[in-house]
Amino acid sequence: MTDGVEERVEALWTAATAGDEPAATAVATGALDAGMPMETLLLEVVAGVQARVGREWAANRLSVAQEHTATAVNERVLATLAHRMPGQDGPGRGRIMVACIDGEWHAFPARLLAEVLRVRGWHVDYLGAQVPTPHLVAHLHLTNPDAVALSSSLAIRLPAAHAAITACQAAGTPVVAGGAAFGPDGRYARLLGADGWAPDARAAADLLAAGPLPRRTGSREEPLGLADREYTELTRSAGDLVGGIVTELARGPEPAGCTEQQLGQLAEQVAYLVDFLRAALYVDDPKLFSAFVGWMRHVLTARDIPGSLLPAALDALSGRLDGFPRALDMVARARARCP
């Protein structure tokens, strides 16, 4: 880490998890006053603390309320730092629109990118979380940016991401995709036709600085395997599917000893199981579903939910997938990794 970064990370972590907004902003502004570069502060301190918040929540060492509190404090820190940005004289590098995919409420990575781009001299239109695609395109026509940066953290938003990417390109604006939803190597960004992909804010800023992305003209051929019959029918019946699985599990022996809160978490995770299966079908990648099942197993274990519940949920899901051979294969692969 850069000199002074580790100390600032620990100080910001302490303030954010305590919900102490004044102390958190004092840590950030104090780092600037001490000469820490703004980009270092954003990417190594603030982003580092926020990543730690996510890891601690997954490990059940932070409650949902504590995670929300820390995130809200870090968002206020970003807002405070935005007011410390130097004013721009002249047009700067150009104009970038930054937004989250429709349904994506994890806005922190997108906001972080917006501030890094401002540091680099771009004019930035930051639209925030859960931007419906028609509103995204309307704003695009209003501002005519050089590129659109679309962010998504959850792979269940990939169908919405596909719609947004296609709509922006149809309006003649290139798209850079980023966030965990697009895969660790950007494979889903490429599959959905994005003009660029970046694993983090610094890489995205470097990509945009390297030169203008090409603007597409005319229509492009859709990737194979998207929105086929299995995906469409599973999407249509998702609510009934989740309800049936939860009911079956509640009647079985696995929930014995679970608290009401744990059962509520189980119902939420079953819904995510179905949603991630749909996303895996959309991009035709069984590894997407298996990776989520592995992560879910870690989260449930950290919350003392019986380990037999996840295999039971996968078995119940398989029992309702008659006529869905691709979906059945994906669930079977994931189930084989759950003892």
Secondary structure, 3 states (H helix, E strand, C coil): CCCCHHHHHHHHHHHHHCCCHHHHHHHHHHHHHCCCCHHHHHHHHHHHHHHHHHHHHHCCCCCHHHHHHHHHHHHHHHHHHHCCCCCCCCCCCCEEEEEECCCCCCCHHHHHHHHHHHHCCCEEEEEECCCCHHHHHHHHHHHCCCEEEEECCCHHHHHHHHHHHHHHHHCCCCEEEECHHHCCCCHHHHHCCCCEEECCHHHHHHHHHCCCCCCCCCCCCCCCCCCCHHHHHHHHCHHHHHHHHHHHHHHCCCCCCCCHHHHHHHHHHHHHHHHHHHHHHHHCCHHHHHHHHHHHHHHHHHCCCCCCHHHHHHHHHHCCCCCCHHHHHHHHHHHCCCC
